Amino acid sequence: MTGTGHHRIIPRSAQSGALAADVPMAHIELRHLRTLVALRDTGSLVEAAERVCLTQSALSHQIKELETRLDCALFMRKTRPVRFTSAGQRLLRLADDVLPLIHRAEYDLERLAGGQTGRLIMSIECHSCFEWLLPAIDRYRERWPEVELDIASGFHFAPLPALARGDLDLVITSDPVDDPALAYMPLFSYEAVLALPRDHAAAAKDWVEPTDLASETLITYPVDRDRLDIFRCFLDPAGVEPARVRTAELTTMMIQLVASGRGVVCLPNWALHEYLERDYVVARSLGEEGIWPTLYAAVRADQQDAPFVRGFIEIGKATCFANLHGIVTADV
């Protein structure tokens, strides 16, 4: 090392067995590649200097400095148009490979910074939300084709901690947790109602009380009970336990079990609408006032204002209010 800061490629024959890690390498910078491309495209030092916003003297000095580093000439002087040496042509091939990649990366980063594109890996805590979520995703893909969009499969993990870690980008949930790293954008509110067999004794009542379920088989989705509205907001505060709890993955299966008299189930009012229309089951409010949870889209706080995130929220809400029965604007 000379201490000058300029490194040269040492010919293999002169390395005398030196380790590769000890061999100083030439520094080829993006500005060098852009200068050579400008020189090739314009054919003269004067026009190339204008293109890269340098004086002719500064451009000449830059090329001379690179040639010193490489220990070889890059083009033949006093030719017009400029004629490149083999070394110059090799660097031009490198420029043709690298500069388009750099340009594309810069373009993508500008769009990311402006919120025009990004990643939305989402998870759903609400089993019945697929009814409206899939049409919303289809519409979103049409309007935001550059956003990477996917759904994390499975309901058997804690999605909100995964969102805070960055493993997910959006979670549909009705159970917000207090975390300054997360932001919750309300989608809509809905009534959680109890579906009963048509001939059930409680069907004659205007609403059900917690004690009405003390002798019942309660059918739920296979999730922790503290995430279920009927336990958290209705049964647990009253200190009431159902006689039995059984689980089912599919809403349709739940309705079949209820209709055949093998239990009762708490579902969103909009998820029950078509089954009530077909007279498969009846539905009653949980208590006189009813229970009205709010469904949220949870995102990381630093992404809540990104246009591609706001775009999904807007499309999701529009899809819901166009297709779901019984939902209301969230009062938050």
NORVEN-V779777 format. One line per field, one symbol per residue. ss: DSSP state (~ for helix, > for strand, _ for the rest). A space follows every 50 residues. Layout:
ss: ???
This chain:
ss: ___________~~~_____~~~_______~~~~~~~~~~~~~__~~~~~~ ~____~~~~~~~~~~~~~~~____>>______>>_~~~~~~~~~~~~~~~ ~~~~~~~~~~~~~_____>>>>>>__~~~~~~~~~~~~~~~~~____>>> >_______~~~~~~~____>>>>________>>>>>>>>>>>>>>>____ ~~~~__>>_~~~~___>>>>____~~~_~~~~~~~~~~_____>>>>___ ~~~~~~~~~____>>>>>~~~~~~~~~____>>>>>____>>>>>>>>>> ~~~___~~~~~~~~~~~~~~~~~____>____
